[in-house]
Amino acid sequence: MNSDIPVIIIEDNEEAKTHLSTILNRHFSNIKIVATSDTVKEAISVLNDHNPEIVFMDIELKDGTGFEILDTIDNYDFEIVFVTAHADYLKQAIAYYAFNFITKPFDEEHLIKAVNRYIQLKNRLFTKKKYHLLKEFITNSRLLINTGHEHISLEIENIIRCEADGNYTFFVMDSKEKYMASNYLKYYEDLLGKKGFFRANRSTLINIKHIHSIYKKESIVLSNKEKVTVSVRNRSKLSDLIHELT
């Protein structure tokens, strides 16, 4: 039996919200709508209070846009399905790694296909049991990553940074090799957070052993000379890191 998939709907049109909820409840017994919202301000609070896997989001809301919500929530790891009457937002939605983009009035079949696609992808990812087994596998030196075709064992100290790319994560090594792993950056942040890795911004996790220098507490230069900007949200954490290291 599939576990419940928590969903949040951010939509300021009551009719559209009800229609979307009805379709999800009718076709997916494992979809659980945990919250709804119709404003940017409320949506930020709701998303911080819950842990959704999918967020159905209208782009134009009463007090702003859905993009403002995502800019505020720095390290989100849910999938976004934009549901909007404004097709001209498509390119911007892609820049925010949207899982899907559905225009209003939306087609019920299109919506069902989008959710089924998520479920299929979800089933390929590690289960919670596998996650805990992997945590146990990690010693002080190695990490096992799933590249889709094989599992590769990496020396943790040789990882310079991890970079988010949609549903995948790239591992950049000090040997200049690069591996693509079939999982979210947040997943690896949970595994490596206590192994000396620092979340610099929404898309980058760095190995503090490969910090070459820190510039004005705003950016980090790595051992391979790459420069990583630290998000405003994470600069206080960088200050704490500097304090610990000096």
C-alpha positions, 0 to 999 in steps of 0.5 A: 500500500502506498503511503499518503502524499501530503498536498497543499493547494495555494489558490485564491479562486474558490471555484478552482480550489474546489474543482482541483480538490474534488479531482484529487480526492476522486482519483487518488486515495493516497492524496491528502490535502493537508492545507490550502491558502489564498495569499502569499503571506498565509502560504509562506506560513502554511508551507513552513508548518507542513511538509508537503510533497506536492504544492499546487500553486496559482501564480497570481494571488491576492497579495503577490505571486507564487514566485515570491513565496518560493523566493522566501522559502529558501530550501524547499524540497517539494514538487511544484505544479503551477496551475494558472490562467497565464501561460506567459509565465511558463519560462519563469516557472521552468526556472523555479524547477516546476514539476508541471505547468497546467493552464486554466481552465485545466484539463482533468486528464492533464492533472491526473497524468501530472500526479501519476507521473509524480507517483511513478517517480516517487516509487523510484526514489529510496523509501524511508527504510532504505534511507535509514539503511544508507545512513547506517552505511555512511562511515566517517569516510564514504557515501553510496550514491544511486546514479540510476544504473549503479551505486557508486561509493564516494570518499566524502572528503573528496566531495567539493560540493553538491549541486541541485538540478531538479529532482537530481543532485550533482556531486563535484569531486576534487578529481574534477569528476562529476556524478549525477545522483537520483535524489534531491539535494535536501536528501543528501543535506540530511545525510551529510549535514553532520559530516561537515557540509554546509548549505550555502543556498537553495541549490548548493551544499558545500564540503567545509573541508574544501573552503579556500576562503570566505569573502565578506561573509557573502560568498565562499571560494572553494578549493577548485576556485569556484565561487559560491554565493551564500543566500541572505537566509544562510549568512547567519549560519555562515557567521556561526561556521566562521566562529566555530572554525576560528 
